[in-house]
Amino acid sequence: MNWDQIQGKWKEMKGSAKAKWGELTDDELDEIDGNREALEGKLQAKYGKSKEEAKREVDEWMNS
């Protein structure tokens, strides 16, 4: 699945993102609204990940 597909189906994908990154709140997921950079930024802030780690995690999630 590519990011355009995820962005278009964000309402359905939020549950999967919440399952993977449980510390993200529903409000934060609504705020992200399918924006990859926003998701990576939230992961960096919430989990203390580097930009590269956040990008890799999003890639893994996207391809699972």
C-alpha positions in Angstrom: 0.0 0.0 0.0 1.4 3.4 -0.8 1.0 6.6 1.2 -1.7 8.1 -1.1 -3.9 5.1 -0.4 -3.3 5.4 3.4 -4.1 9.1 3.2 -7.3 8.4 1.3 -8.4 5.8 3.8 -7.1 7.5 7.0 -10.3 7.0 8.9 -10.0 3.2 8.4 -6.2 3.3 9.0 -6.4 5.2 12.3 -7.3 2.0 14.2 -4.3 0.2 12.8 -2.0 3.2 13.7 -3.5 3.3 17.2 -2.8 -0.5 17.6 0.8 0.0 16.5 1.4 3.3 18.5 -0.9 3.1 21.5 0.4 6.3 23.1 -1.0 8.4 20.2 -4.4 9.8 21.3 -7.5 9.9 19.1 -7.2 13.6 18.9 -3.6 13.3 17.7 -4.6 10.8 15.1 -7.3 13.2 13.9 -4.8 16.0 13.8 -2.4 13.9 11.7 -5.3 13.3 9.2 -3.2 11.1 6.9 -0.2 13.4 6.8 2.9 11.2 6.9 5.2 14.0 8.1 2.8 14.8 10.9 2.7 11.1 11.9 6.5 10.9 11.9 6.7 14.1 14.0 4.3 12.8 16.6 6.3 9.5 16.8 9.5 11.5 17.4 7.8 13.6 20.1 5.9 10.9 21.9 8.4 8.1 21.7 11.7 10.0 21.5 12.6 8.5 18.2 15.0 10.0 15.7 13.7 11.1 12.4 15.2 8.1 10.7 13.6 5.7 13.3 10.2 7.3 12.9 10.5 7.1 9.1 11.5 3.4 9.2 8.6 2.5 11.6 6.1 4.3 9.3 7.5 2.4 6.3 7.2 -0.9 8.2 3.7 -0.2 9.2 2.7 1.0 5.7 4.1 -2.3 4.2 2.5 -4.6 6.7 
